Amino acid sequence: MIYAILGSTGSGKSDIVETVSKRYNIPVINFDVFQMYKEIDKGTAKPEKELINSGRYYLYDCIDLNEAYDVASYQKEARKTLDFLLKEHKDVILVGGNGLYLKALLYNYTFNEEDPMPKDYLSDLSNEELYKKVESFDAEDAKKIGVNNRKRLLRAIYIYETHKVNKTELNQNGKDELLYKDVKYIGIDIDREKLYERINLRVDIMFESGLVKEARELINKYGKTTRGLQAIGYKEFFELESEEEIKELIKKHSRNYAKRQMTFFRHQFENVNWFKSKEETLNFFEEEVKNERN
């Protein structure tokens, strides 16, 4: 059985998965792209290094921070990993916050390969101009990319000009054809006020554990356009100087992201077993595993 655990940032997914994975020796595959990047630790809420190195956790902390990586790359690697684990284990857990990556893994998404862009492609346009151009034909993708990621903005424009269709529409093909027959969705949707309290507390803990030092060192080392540093918890350091203002902006962005995550999960996945607390979710999850193995 494939157990896909859905829920927003701060909902307690990682704690649930850690408990069940350890108790029943179930391997875990990550579908949160920013948790795949090395070096960004404090702001991404990755599992502890001990868990990542336990032999049960896959696709965590495995990409160089300046490495080009996208959903098509993830699809290839994650499917290979999932197919291997299903041959070796009765159950596999999928957990993360990026719904599109989960859809690409489980459903028949196909991604067209484009010819390499000309070296000086749109070199006369600023990042802001590129962003407005992408926003004009694919506002959804523009919001995901942000104004600082020039490489991805250029790629989005190139795809549009090559295929005469935007990236969001291009990636919709095959979105409803499930490739794996035994998939069970378990979702956690805790009270919004409680969730926001958890998110705010988590950001406070990130700052106490050294996020400011880590973020500033990585920005100085890699620069603003590095893909991994577009994550919430890092990109805010490009916008503001005051640590307190940065902290509040991270909290705001995290809360907004949580809303978008839940909207995607609710609209894109059917037959989800939703629960209102981490405890209820854990109890149901454990019962499902027990019943599956009896």
Secondary structure as GFF3:
##gff-version 3
##sequence-region A 1 294
A	DSSP	beta_strand	2	7	.	.	.	ID=ss1
A	DSSP	alpha_helix	13	24	.	.	.	ID=ss2
A	DSSP	beta_strand	28	30	.	.	.	ID=ss3
A	DSSP	alpha_helix	33	36	.	.	.	ID=ss4
A	DSSP	alpha_helix	49	52	.	.	.	ID=ss5
A	DSSP	beta_strand	57	58	.	.	.	ID=ss6
A	DSSP	alpha_helix	71	88	.	.	.	ID=ss7
A	DSSP	beta_strand	92	95	.	.	.	ID=ss8
A	DSSP	alpha_helix	99	106	.	.	.	ID=ss9
A	DSSP	alpha_helix	127	137	.	.	.	ID=ss10
A	DSSP	alpha_helix	139	145	.	.	.	ID=ss11
A	DSSP	alpha_helix	150	163	.	.	.	ID=ss12
A	DSSP	alpha_helix	167	170	.	.	.	ID=ss13
A	DSSP	beta_strand	183	188	.	.	.	ID=ss14
A	DSSP	alpha_helix	192	208	.	.	.	ID=ss15
A	DSSP	alpha_helix	211	222	.	.	.	ID=ss16
A	DSSP	three_ten_helix	227	230	.	.	.	ID=ss17
A	DSSP	alpha_helix	236	239	.	.	.	ID=ss18
A	DSSP	alpha_helix	243	268	.	.	.	ID=ss19
A	DSSP	beta_strand	272	275	.	.	.	ID=ss20
A	DSSP	alpha_helix	278	293	.	.	.	ID=ss21
###
